[in-house]
Amino acid sequence: MAVRVLTQVARPGVRLANPVIMPDGKVLLGRGTVLAARHLAVLHDLGVKVVEVEDDGRLGAWEIAPQTDAWLAALEARFEPVSHDRRMVALRDAVKDVYLDYLRRSEGR
């Protein structure tokens, strides 16, 4: 199973589940490449902030960039019990805005 990780927190030794393709269409690193520290530094320097790697069980939850839809659903579920409180709704909306902006920037959008 493939998971998305941020290059700035990815650890050396993970294997790419999909190739890293540059904006011009060239393959920078192929599927199956085991990432070394130098790969991660180059990826980060080139502005590649998210890669898909094989989940080998060593990744911590904090290292995995969640799928946006799943993250939004979890946020809604967490705030559902307090949805009547306008202050909590404002907090939920602020958290959502900040995190979605972070994801967009981390994925280069």
N, CA and C atoms as a LAMMPS dump frame, in Angstrom:
ITEM: TIMESTEP
0
ITEM: NUMBER OF ATOMS
327
ITEM: BOX BOUNDS ff ff ff
-5.0000000000000000e+02 5.0000000000000000e+02
-5.0000000000000000e+02 5.0000000000000000e+02
-5.0000000000000000e+02 5.0000000000000000e+02
ITEM: ATOMS id mol type element x y z
1 1 1 N 0.837 -1.171 0
2 1 2 C 0 0 0
3 1 3 C 0.89 1.245 0
4 2 1 N 0.521 2.225 -0.804
5 2 2 C 1.294 3.462 -0.896
6 2 3 C 0.75 4.494 0.077
7 3 1 N 1.657 5.242 0.682
8 3 2 C 1.289 6.362 1.544
9 3 3 C 2.1 7.57 1.107
10 4 1 N 1.552 8.737 1.363
11 4 2 C 2.226 9.986 1.02
12 4 3 C 3.017 10.474 2.221
13 5 1 N 4.255 10.86 1.989
14 5 2 C 5.077 11.427 3.054
15 5 3 C 5.696 12.74 2.565
16 6 1 N 5.923 13.623 3.497
17 6 2 C 6.599 14.885 3.19
18 6 3 C 8.098 14.626 3.111
19 7 1 N 8.75 15.156 2.093
20 7 2 C 10.184 14.904 1.928
21 7 3 C 10.997 15.451 3.092
22 8 1 N 10.514 16.505 3.739
23 8 2 C 11.285 17.077 4.846
24 8 3 C 11.27 16.212 6.094
25 9 1 N 10.339 15.27 6.194
26 9 2 C 10.317 14.38 7.364
27 9 3 C 10.499 12.914 6.986
28 10 1 N 10.562 12.62 5.689
29 10 2 C 10.749 11.228 5.272
30 10 3 C 12.105 10.732 5.739
31 11 1 N 12.147 9.473 6.061
32 11 2 C 13.408 8.92 6.535
33 11 3 C 14.081 8.115 5.418
34 12 1 N 15.393 8.125 5.385
35 12 2 C 16.095 7.298 4.405
36 12 3 C 15.718 5.829 4.587
37 13 1 N 15.696 5.111 3.475
38 13 2 C 15.4 3.686 3.524
39 13 3 C 14.004 3.33 3.055
40 14 1 N 13.13 4.33 2.882
41 14 2 C 11.792 4.026 2.361
42 14 3 C 11.883 3.873 0.847
43 15 1 N 10.965 3.073 0.3
44 15 2 C 10.972 2.756 -1.127
45 15 3 C 9.833 3.498 -1.827
46 16 1 N 10.147 4.134 -2.947
47 16 2 C 9.123 4.837 -3.709
48 16 3 C 8.084 3.872 -4.266
49 17 1 N 6.83 4.186 -4.038
50 17 2 C 5.738 3.39 -4.585
51 17 3 C 5.394 3.84 -5.997
52 18 1 N 5.718 5.096 -6.31
53 18 2 C 5.473 5.668 -7.632
54 18 3 C 6.661 6.532 -8.008
55 19 1 N 6.901 6.702 -9.302
56 19 2 C 8.042 7.533 -9.703
57 19 3 C 7.818 8.994 -9.324
58 20 1 N 8.909 9.706 -9.179
59 20 2 C 8.856 11.149 -8.965
60 20 3 C 9.057 11.776 -10.341
61 21 1 N 8.033 12.48 -10.794
62 21 2 C 8.06 13.07 -12.131
63 21 3 C 8.125 14.584 -11.992
64 22 1 N 9.043 15.174 -12.714
65 22 2 C 9.234 16.614 -12.676
66 22 3 C 8.168 17.301 -13.535
67 23 1 N 7.958 18.603 -13.335
68 23 2 C 6.939 19.322 -14.103
69 23 3 C 7.109 19.214 -15.626
70 24 1 N 8.351 19.019 -16.087
71 24 2 C 8.584 18.9 -17.531
72 24 3 C 8.327 17.485 -18.044
73 25 1 N 7.881 16.581 -17.151
74 25 2 C 7.542 15.219 -17.551
75 25 3 C 8.667 14.212 -17.421
76 26 1 N 9.853 14.649 -17.059
77 26 2 C 10.985 13.738 -16.911
78 26 3 C 10.911 13.02 -15.564
79 27 1 N 11.31 11.755 -15.585
80 27 2 C 11.338 10.963 -14.357
81 27 3 C 12.623 11.279 -13.605
82 28 1 N 12.465 11.765 -12.392
83 28 2 C 13.625 12.077 -11.565
84 28 3 C 14.106 10.827 -10.841
85 29 1 N 13.165 10.118 -10.215
86 29 2 C 13.465 8.864 -9.518
87 29 3 C 12.387 7.858 -9.875
88 30 1 N 12.79 6.653 -10.18
89 30 2 C 11.839 5.628 -10.598
90 30 3 C 11.171 4.915 -9.438
91 31 1 N 10.046 4.293 -9.769
92 31 2 C 9.333 3.464 -8.79
93 31 3 C 10.284 2.4 -8.262
94 32 1 N 10.252 2.164 -6.962
95 32 2 C 11.109 1.152 -6.353
96 32 3 C 12.427 1.689 -5.838
97 33 1 N 12.742 2.941 -6.142
98 33 2 C 13.983 3.534 -5.644
99 33 3 C 13.943 3.597 -4.126
100 34 1 N 14.984 3.112 -3.499
101 34 2 C 15.112 3.236 -2.046
102 34 3 C 15.758 4.584 -1.777
103 35 1 N 15.035 5.425 -1.08
104 35 2 C 15.493 6.795 -0.872
105 35 3 C 16.621 6.875 0.157
106 36 1 N 17.689 7.514 -0.257
107 36 2 C 18.806 7.801 0.633
108 36 3 C 18.668 9.253 1.082
109 37 1 N 19.443 9.638 2.067
110 37 2 C 19.387 11.014 2.574
111 37 3 C 19.654 12.017 1.454
112 38 1 N 20.561 11.697 0.557
113 38 2 C 20.869 12.622 -0.541
114 38 3 C 19.683 12.774 -1.475
115 39 1 N 18.921 11.687 -1.722
116 39 2 C 17.712 11.792 -2.544
117 39 3 C 16.723 12.76 -1.9
118 40 1 N 16.519 12.591 -0.613
119 40 2 C 15.552 13.428 0.095
120 40 3 C 15.968 14.893 0.086
121 41 1 N 17.255 15.152 0.241
122 41 2 C 17.749 16.53 0.2
123 41 3 C 17.524 17.135 -1.182
124 42 1 N 17.811 16.377 -2.225
125 42 2 C 17.623 16.872 -3.595
126 42 3 C 16.145 17.113 -3.87
127 43 1 N 15.295 16.177 -3.471
128 43 2 C 13.855 16.338 -3.674
129 43 3 C 13.364 17.615 -3.002
130 44 1 N 13.755 17.792 -1.768
131 44 2 C 13.329 18.978 -1.029
132 44 3 C 13.864 20.254 -1.687
133 45 1 N 15.129 20.233 -2.099
134 45 2 C 15.729 21.401 -2.754
135 45 3 C 15.042 21.728 -4.079
136 46 1 N 14.561 20.708 -4.786
137 46 2 C 13.868 20.911 -6.065
138 46 3 C 12.407 21.311 -5.88
139 47 1 N 11.969 21.345 -4.629
140 47 2 C 10.59 21.747 -4.375
141 47 3 C 9.599 20.602 -4.391
142 48 1 N 10.102 19.356 -4.465
143 48 2 C 9.216 18.195 -4.382
144 48 3 C 8.989 17.945 -2.904
145 49 1 N 7.784 18.222 -2.451
146 49 2 C 7.537 18.18 -1.015
147 49 3 C 6.8 16.941 -0.552
148 50 1 N 6.143 16.243 -1.476
149 50 2 C 5.4 15.035 -1.123
150 50 3 C 5.744 13.933 -2.111
151 51 1 N 6.024 12.739 -1.585
152 51 2 C 6.244 11.563 -2.431
153 51 3 C 5.406 10.413 -1.899
154 52 1 N 5.1 9.472 -2.785
155 52 2 C 4.382 8.27 -2.366
156 52 3 C 5.388 7.152 -2.178
157 53 1 N 5.349 6.55 -0.995
158 53 2 C 6.267 5.464 -0.672
159 53 3 C 5.473 4.24 -0.243
160 54 1 N 6.151 3.106 -0.266
161 54 2 C 5.532 1.875 0.208
162 54 3 C 5.472 1.91 1.73
163 55 1 N 4.311 1.579 2.269
164 55 2 C 4.167 1.533 3.723
165 55 3 C 4.721 0.199 4.195
166 56 1 N 5.87 0.236 4.837
167 56 2 C 6.514 -1.003 5.282
168 56 3 C 6.365 -1.239 6.778
169 57 1 N 5.49 -0.476 7.42
170 57 2 C 5.247 -0.675 8.844
171 57 3 C 6.166 0.128 9.745
172 58 1 N 7.219 0.704 9.192
173 58 2 C 8.14 1.49 10.018
174 58 3 C 7.719 2.946 10.132
175 59 1 N 6.797 3.366 9.278
176 59 2 C 6.384 4.771 9.282
177 59 3 C 5.445 5.057 10.439
178 60 1 N 5.721 6.143 11.132
179 60 2 C 4.829 6.577 12.192
180 60 3 C 3.682 7.382 11.608
181 61 1 N 2.593 7.46 12.322
182 61 2 C 1.428 8.206 11.843
183 61 3 C 1.782 9.656 11.558
184 62 1 N 2.7 10.221 12.319
185 62 2 C 3.081 11.619 12.137
186 62 3 C 3.849 11.844 10.842
187 63 1 N 4.415 10.781 10.257
188 63 2 C 5.194 10.914 9.03
189 63 3 C 4.328 10.87 7.77
190 64 1 N 3.12 10.368 7.903
191 64 2 C 2.257 10.172 6.747
192 64 3 C 1.385 11.404 6.526
193 65 1 N 1.413 11.912 5.306
194 65 2 C 0.554 13.046 4.933
195 65 3 C -0.82 12.462 4.606
196 66 1 N -1.832 12.821 5.364
197 66 2 C -3.143 12.21 5.159
198 66 3 C -3.781 12.611 3.839
199 67 1 N -4.65 11.741 3.34
200 67 2 C -5.467 12.101 2.19
201 67 3 C -6.415 13.196 2.654
202 68 1 N -6.578 14.209 1.858
203 68 2 C -7.355 15.379 2.252
204 68 3 C -8.788 15.023 2.631
205 69 1 N -9.452 14.201 1.826
206 69 2 C -10.845 13.857 2.115
207 69 3 C -10.984 13.135 3.452
208 70 1 N -10.076 12.212 3.73
209 70 2 C -10.126 11.479 4.995
210 70 3 C -9.868 12.419 6.171
211 71 1 N -8.925 13.335 6.001
212 71 2 C -8.619 14.275 7.069
213 71 3 C -9.808 15.182 7.351
214 72 1 N -10.461 15.681 6.289
215 72 2 C -11.631 16.55 6.465
216 72 3 C -12.768 15.81 7.166
217 73 1 N -12.994 14.548 6.79
218 73 2 C -14.053 13.757 7.428
219 73 3 C -13.759 13.563 8.918
220 74 1 N -12.503 13.309 9.244
221 74 2 C -12.133 13.119 10.656
222 74 3 C -12.301 14.419 11.444
223 75 1 N -11.962 15.537 10.828
224 75 2 C -12.136 16.836 11.493
225 75 3 C -13.611 17.101 11.765
226 76 1 N -14.448 16.856 10.77
227 76 2 C -15.89 17.058 10.95
228 76 3 C -16.428 16.166 12.071
229 77 1 N -15.998 14.918 12.091
230 77 2 C -16.462 13.984 13.124
231 77 3 C -16.015 14.429 14.513
232 78 1 N -14.792 14.943 14.608
233 78 2 C -14.273 15.381 15.903
234 78 3 C -15.06 16.563 16.461
235 79 1 N -15.499 17.457 15.593
236 79 2 C -16.205 18.651 16.037
237 79 3 C -17.729 18.49 16.047
238 80 1 N -18.232 17.368 15.571
239 80 2 C -19.683 17.152 15.53
240 80 3 C -20.355 17.335 16.895
241 81 1 N -19.809 16.796 17.992
242 81 2 C -20.469 16.95 19.29
243 81 3 C -20.621 18.402 19.759
244 82 1 N -19.825 19.305 19.215
245 82 2 C -19.893 20.7 19.655
246 82 3 C -20.322 21.626 18.514
247 83 1 N -21.01 21.073 17.532
248 83 2 C -21.386 21.854 16.347
249 83 3 C -22.403 22.954 16.656
250 84 1 N -23.017 22.905 17.83
251 84 2 C -23.974 23.942 18.239
252 84 3 C -23.279 25.19 18.803
253 85 1 N -22.003 25.063 19.139
254 85 2 C -21.243 26.16 19.746
255 85 3 C -20.508 26.928 18.639
256 86 1 N -20.931 28.163 18.412
257 86 2 C -20.351 28.926 17.297
258 86 3 C -18.848 29.153 17.454
259 87 1 N -18.354 29.208 18.686
260 87 2 C -16.911 29.372 18.904
261 87 3 C -16.154 28.123 18.451
262 88 1 N -16.734 26.957 18.723
263 88 2 C -16.089 25.713 18.298
264 88 3 C -16.164 25.553 16.781
265 89 1 N -17.247 26.018 16.196
266 89 2 C -17.366 25.983 14.733
267 89 3 C -16.303 26.891 14.115
268 90 1 N -16.088 28.058 14.722
269 90 2 C -15.055 28.976 14.242
270 90 3 C -13.667 28.348 14.377
271 91 1 N -13.437 27.65 15.483
272 91 2 C -12.168 26.965 15.677
273 91 3 C -11.975 25.878 14.618
274 92 1 N -13.017 25.075 14.396
275 92 2 C -12.956 24.023 13.375
276 92 3 C -12.605 24.625 12.018
277 93 1 N -13.284 25.71 11.665
278 93 2 C -13.052 26.344 10.37
279 93 3 C -11.63 26.897 10.261
280 94 1 N -11.112 27.46 11.349
281 94 2 C -9.743 27.983 11.342
282 94 3 C -8.733 26.847 11.169
283 95 1 N -8.93 25.762 11.9
284 95 2 C -8.037 24.604 11.783
285 95 3 C -8.068 24.077 10.354
286 96 1 N -9.258 23.966 9.8
287 96 2 C -9.409 23.461 8.434
288 96 3 C -8.687 24.375 7.443
289 97 1 N -8.892 25.685 7.552
290 97 2 C -8.253 26.623 6.625
291 97 3 C -6.733 26.559 6.702
292 98 1 N -6.203 26.546 7.915
293 98 2 C -4.747 26.522 8.086
294 98 3 C -4.171 25.218 7.545
295 99 1 N -4.802 24.092 7.863
296 99 2 C -4.249 22.806 7.435
297 99 3 C -4.373 22.62 5.923
298 100 1 N -5.504 23.024 5.34
299 100 2 C -5.644 22.903 3.888
300 100 3 C -4.626 23.776 3.166
301 101 1 N -4.363 24.956 3.702
302 101 2 C -3.339 25.815 3.123
303 101 3 C -1.972 25.146 3.221
304 102 1 N -1.687 24.531 4.364
305 102 2 C -0.425 23.814 4.553
306 102 3 C -0.301 22.679 3.54
307 103 1 N -1.368 21.895 3.351
308 103 2 C -1.314 20.792 2.397
309 103 3 C -1.093 21.305 0.978
310 104 1 N -1.787 22.357 0.606
311 104 2 C -1.615 22.916 -0.743
312 104 3 C -0.173 23.359 -0.969
313 105 1 N 0.376 24.054 0.021
314 105 2 C 1.764 24.507 -0.111
315 105 3 C 2.739 23.339 -0.131
316 106 1 N 2.489 22.325 0.684
317 106 2 C 3.409 21.187 0.736
318 106 3 C 3.366 20.364 -0.535
319 107 1 N 2.241 20.426 -1.239
320 107 2 C 2.113 19.672 -2.489
321 107 3 C 2.384 20.552 -3.695
322 108 1 N 2.807 21.784 -3.449
323 108 2 C 3.176 22.672 -4.531
324 108 3 C 2.015 23.24 -5.314
325 109 1 N 0.835 23.298 -4.703
326 109 2 C -0.342 23.853 -5.414
327 109 3 C -0.59 25.265 -5.005
